[in-house]
Amino acid sequence: MTNTTITVLRFGGRRLPRALASLDRRDVDDPAAIDAAVAGASRVIVVGSTADLAAVLTRLMRLDRLDVEVATVSRWRGARRALTGVAQRIPLIRDETGTALADAAFWLPTDEGRVIRGEAVVDDQVLFDGEVTAVRVEPMAVMPGLRAAALTGRMRPRRWLTGRAVQLGTTGARVVRDGSPLPREVKRSAFYRHTTGWLRVS
């Protein structure tokens, strides 16, 4: 890995660790900037939030550029690892809109409700059938790719189910994906493993 193949994607004007200062840097403020930045890169270093990482993974997926290695730097931690770490392909989780999930998603009640009414399944296993406070979905670094749990009133997981996909059918729910709420309530929602994983540097 040489410096000429590494591009730093800086979100929100964050300060760069000194170890990254000499690298090619792109300030990112929209998806088009990500597209331009990854052209010709074999490794990108994301200096930003989990939602920013998800945005990069989404663009790589849509551009069919999942051959690009992706490292993340949170504040000052991880800069050296981002430069010298080894990339390993892990499952890439997306939703039905083609948006990647980097950390966690929640299905929550609507503003008028206190529970979610409906049914959710993980592959062929029933996660819940009836009413729950909320559901948490997380990507996994190993197969089958994701895990999901119905949450208690204190937002603690009851039990985790693992699988390739999780699907919800409901009278109405809100979706929060990597900390960002979707603008509209949904009656159906799904997260599932993409056909190709992404190359995480660790």
C-alpha positions in Angstrom: 0.0 0.0 0.0 1.5 3.3 -1.1 0.5 6.8 -0.2 -0.6 7.5 -3.8 -3.4 5.0 -3.5 -4.8 6.3 -0.2 -7.4 9.0 -0.1 -8.6 10.6 3.2 -12.3 11.5 3.2 -12.8 14.3 5.8 -16.4 15.0 6.9 -17.6 18.1 8.8 -14.2 19.8 8.7 -12.8 17.5 11.4 -9.1 18.0 12.4 -6.8 15.4 10.9 -4.4 13.3 12.9 -0.8 14.3 12.1 -0.1 10.8 10.6 -2.7 11.6 7.9 -1.7 15.2 7.1 0.5 14.4 4.1 -2.0 12.2 2.3 -4.4 13.2 -0.5 -7.4 14.7 1.3 -10.9 15.4 0.1 -13.5 17.4 2.1 -16.8 15.7 1.7 -20.2 17.4 1.8 -22.3 15.4 -0.6 -22.4 12.0 -2.3 -20.9 13.3 -5.5 -17.8 14.3 -3.6 -17.5 10.7 -2.4 -17.8 9.4 -5.9 -15.0 11.7 -7.2 -12.8 10.9 -4.2 -12.8 7.1 -4.5 -11.9 7.2 -8.2 -8.5 5.7 -8.5 -8.1 5.0 -4.8 -7.4 1.5 -3.5 -7.9 2.6 0.2 -10.0 5.4 1.7 -9.7 6.6 5.2 -13.0 8.0 6.6 -12.5 10.7 9.2 -16.1 11.2 10.4 -19.0 9.6 12.1 -20.7 6.3 11.8 -23.3 7.8 9.5 -20.4 9.2 7.3 -18.9 5.7 7.1 -22.4 4.4 6.0 -22.5 7.1 3.3 -19.2 6.0 1.9 -20.2 2.3 2.0 -23.4 3.2 0.2 -21.6 5.0 -2.6 -19.0 2.2 -3.0 -21.9 -0.3 -3.2 -23.8 1.7 -5.8 -20.6 2.4 -7.8 -19.7 -1.3 -7.7 -16.4 -0.3 -6.0 -16.4 -2.7 -3.1 -12.8 -3.6 -4.0 -11.8 -0.3 -2.3 -10.4 -0.9 1.3 -12.1 1.3 3.9 -10.5 2.4 7.2 -12.1 4.7 9.8 -10.5 7.1 12.2 -12.5 8.4 15.2 -10.8 11.5 16.6 -7.1 10.8 17.0 -7.5 7.0 17.4 -6.7 4.6 14.7 -4.7 6.7 12.3 -1.7 4.4 12.2 -3.9 1.3 11.9 -5.8 3.1 9.0 -2.5 3.4 7.2 -0.9 0.0 7.9 -3.8 -2.3 8.9 -4.8 -5.3 6.8 -8.2 -5.3 5.1 -10.6 -8.2 5.6 -13.9 -8.7 3.7 -16.8 -8.7 6.1 -20.6 -8.7 5.4 -22.2 -5.5 4.1 -25.7 -4.9 5.5 -28.1 -2.7 3.5 -31.8 -1.8 3.6 -34.4 -2.1 0.9 -33.5 1.4 -0.4 -29.9 0.3 -1.1 -28.5 2.3 1.9 -25.7 0.7 3.9 -25.9 0.2 7.6 -22.6 0.7 9.5 -23.4 0.5 13.2 -27.1 0.0 14.2 -30.7 0.6 13.2 -33.8 0.9 15.2 -37.4 0.3 14.5 -39.4 2.5 16.9 -43.0 3.3 17.5 -44.6 6.2 15.7 -45.0 9.6 17.4 -48.5 8.7 18.3 -47.8 5.2 19.6 -45.9 3.5 22.5 -45.3 0.2 20.9 -44.7 -1.3 17.4 -47.6 -3.6 16.3 -46.9 -6.2 13.7 -44.4 -9.0 13.0 -40.7 -9.3 12.3 -38.7 -12.3 11.2 -35.0 -13.0 10.9 -34.6 -15.4 8.0 -37.2 -18.0 9.0 -37.2 -17.2 12.7 -39.9 -15.1 14.3 -38.4 -12.2 16.2 -41.8 -10.9 17.4 -45.4 -11.3 16.6 -47.7 -8.8 18.3 -46.3 -5.8 20.2 -42.8 -4.7 21.1 -41.2 -1.5 22.5 -38.6 -1.4 19.7 -36.2 -3.5 17.6 -32.4 -3.1 17.2 -30.6 -4.3 14.2 -26.8 -4.6 14.0 -24.3 -5.7 11.3 -21.9 -8.5 12.3 -18.3 -8.9 11.1 -19.0 -12.6 10.5 -21.6 -14.7 8.7 -24.5 -14.8 8.5 -24.2 -11.0 8.6 -26.6 -9.4 11.0 -28.4 -9.8 14.3 -31.6 -8.3 15.6 -33.4 -8.1 19.0 -36.7 -6.9 20.3 -36.1 -4.4 23.1 -37.5 -4.1 26.6 -39.1 -0.9 27.9 -35.6 0.1 29.1 -34.3 -0.5 25.5 -32.4 -3.6 26.4 -32.3 -6.6 24.0 -34.4 -9.6 25.0 -32.6 -12.1 22.8 -30.5 -11.8 19.7 -31.3 -13.7 16.5 -28.8 -13.9 13.7 -29.4 -14.3 10.0 -29.0 -12.9 6.5 -32.0 -10.7 6.6 -34.6 -9.2 9.0 -38.0 -8.0 7.8 -40.7 -6.0 9.5 -44.4 -5.7 8.7 -46.3 -3.2 10.9 -49.2 -0.8 11.2 -46.6 1.9 11.5 -43.0 2.5 12.7 -40.2 5.0 12.6 -36.7 3.9 11.3 -33.5 5.3 12.7 -30.4 4.3 10.7 -27.0 5.0 12.1 -28.4 7.7 14.3 -30.3 9.4 11.5 -34.1 9.2 11.5 -35.8 8.6 8.2 -38.3 11.3 7.3 -41.3 9.1 6.9 -43.0 6.4 8.9 -43.0 2.9 7.3 -45.3 -0.1 7.2 -42.6 -2.4 5.9 -38.8 -2.3 6.4 -35.9 -4.7 5.8 -32.2 -5.0 6.3 -30.2 -7.8 4.6 -26.7 -8.9 3.6 -25.5 -7.6 0.3 -24.2 -10.0 -2.2 -20.6 -8.7 -1.8 -19.0 -7.7 1.5 -16.8 -4.6 2.2 -13.1 -4.5 2.9 -12.7 -3.3 6.5 -9.2 -2.2 7.5 -8.3 -3.3 11.1 
